[in-house]
Each structure stands twice: as C-alpha cells, then as structure tokens.
Amino acid sequence: MEEAFGEHWIKRQLPKGMRDRWEEKRKAEMDAGRPGRPLVEYADFSDYRMIIERNDNWKTAFKPVFRRPEDVRESFQRLNPVRIATMHSRIVTLDDELLLMVETRRVLKAIQLKSR
C-alpha cells in the first residue's frame, strides 16, 4: 500500500471509520501503559479483506499481485475458521494446519511472483 499510495496511505485508502477504530485500539493500549505500535498493527483480520477489496486499492495495489479478487476472497474465507480457533484458544486440528499451509503458500506465491 505504501508503494502504491505513499507513506500516508492510511489517511486516504481505508474504508470509512476503520482508521478511527485502529486509533481507538492504540489509545486503549497506551492508556493501559503499553507502548503504541504502528497503526496498521491494530487491524482486524476482516479489515485486511475490506482494504484489499476496496476498488481503488484493488486496481492499483492488489490486482497486479493476486489477479482475481475471488482468489483473495476464497483464501480469507478458508483462513477465517483457523484464525477464530487460534484467537479463541481452541484446538487447531491437523486439517486446520494443512489448510493454513496451503492458503499461506498460495498468498506468498502470488507475492513472490509479483516481486520478481
């Protein structure tokens, strides 16, 4: 996103209200005595999909990498149950691990092909 839109992409390329939510999370963390982190680190898993699928972000930053929005959407849909299990301290099954490995490989392969 920074390469496509510049270092201030967070101010211009996020869906409405998302940046405010991230800032609230950072403020809460800092109010609790922990150091603040870069704003993007306060994104939820579902935020990534919304950022990627936003039309101008897709065309400029993500289409050259992933080619088809359906591929990204499918990967996120497959990964979400594993993410939920992990975040709620549930057992991650062998099937979950295999799915995670396959989907991670798909995404990383697309990124690696683009960066060549």
SVG drawing of the C-alpha trace seen along z (x, -y; Angstrom):
<svg xmlns="http://www.w3.org/2000/svg" viewBox="-17 -11 30 45">
<polyline fill="none" stroke="black" stroke-width="0.4" points="0.0,0.0 2.8,-2.3 4.5,-1.6 1.2,-2.2 -0.2,-5.2 2.7,-6.7 3.6,-6.7 0.3,-8.3 -1.9,-5.7 -3.7,-5.0 -5.2,-8.5 -6.6,-8.1 -7.1,-4.4 -9.1,-2.9 -12.8,-2.2 -14.8,-4.8 -14.3,-4.6 -11.6,-2.0 -8.7,-4.3 -10.7,-5.7 -11.2,-2.2 -7.5,-1.5 -6.7,-4.7 -9.1,-3.9 -7.4,-0.5 -4.0,-2.1 -5.2,-4.7 -6.7,-2.0 -3.4,-0.1 -1.4,-3.2 -3.8,-4.1 -3.2,-0.7 0.5,-1.5 1.7,0.4 3.7,-1.3 1.8,-2.2 2.6,-0.4 2.3,-1.3 -1.4,-2.0 -1.8,0.9 -0.9,3.4 -4.4,2.7 -6.2,4.0 -8.5,7.0 -8.3,9.9 -11.5,8.8 -10.1,5.3 -7.5,6.8 -10.1,8.1 -12.0,4.8 -8.8,2.9 -7.9,5.3 -11.3,5.4 -11.8,1.6 -12.0,0.8 -9.1,-1.7 -6.9,0.3 -7.6,3.5 -6.9,1.9 -3.7,0.1 -2.1,2.3 -3.5,5.8 -4.7,6.8 -1.1,6.9 -0.3,9.4 -3.4,11.6 -5.0,11.1 -8.5,12.2 -10.4,10.8 -12.1,14.2 -8.8,15.8 -8.2,13.4 -11.8,13.7 -11.6,17.5 -8.3,17.6 -9.7,15.3 -12.9,17.4 -10.8,20.5 -8.4,19.0 -11.1,17.3 -12.1,20.5 -8.5,21.2 -8.0,17.7 -11.0,17.9 -9.8,21.2 -6.4,19.7 -7.7,16.4 -10.1,18.2 -7.5,20.8 -9.3,23.7 -7.6,26.7 -6.0,26.3 -6.5,29.6 -4.3,31.2 -6.8,30.3 -6.6,26.7 -2.8,26.8 -2.9,28.2 -5.4,25.6 -3.2,22.9 -0.2,24.2 -1.9,24.4 -3.5,20.9 -0.4,19.3 1.5,20.8 -1.0,19.5 -0.7,16.0 3.1,16.0 3.5,17.5 1.4,14.6 3.5,12.0 6.8,13.7 5.8,13.8 5.0,10.1 8.2,9.1 10.4,10.8"/>
</svg>
